[in-house]
Structure formats: C-alpha cells, structure tokens
Amino acid sequence: MADIVNLRQFKKRKAKDAKEQSAAENRIVFGRTKTEKQFDRNVSRRTELFLDGNRLETDVPPGKDKP
C-alpha cells in the first residue's frame, strides 16, 4: 500500500528545496567576502595607476610638440 502524502506539504517542500538549490548556486557565484572584493578593487586601482604612470605616449594632438 502506498504512503499517504499531503499535497500542500509536498508542494511547499519542493519549493523550499528549489529555493535552497538556487541559493547554493548563488553562494558559489556571488559568495565573496567584503575583504576579497576590496582587495580586488585595490589591485585593480594600483595596476591602473602603474600603467598610467608608465605610459610612453601622452595625449598630444598631432603637429604639437611636447613642452
């Protein structure tokens, strides 16, 4: 004989399991701490400043000499 199942509870459990699966996927994709995000921003900023400071060419219009 089959077990008796309350459909309302079954639907709620299925929805809860789907939501938990989605949350687990989001934790993998977006789960970085504030410190990790800040570190990446700092590295990016330092790299950009380094490259700008060591640029060989400047934005001088053609025909104009450097001062």
Summary of the structure (lengths in Angstrom):
residues: 67
radius of gyration: 28.0
end to end distance: 94.1
largest distance: 94.1
contacts: 95
relative contact order: 0.05
helix: 66%
strand: 0%
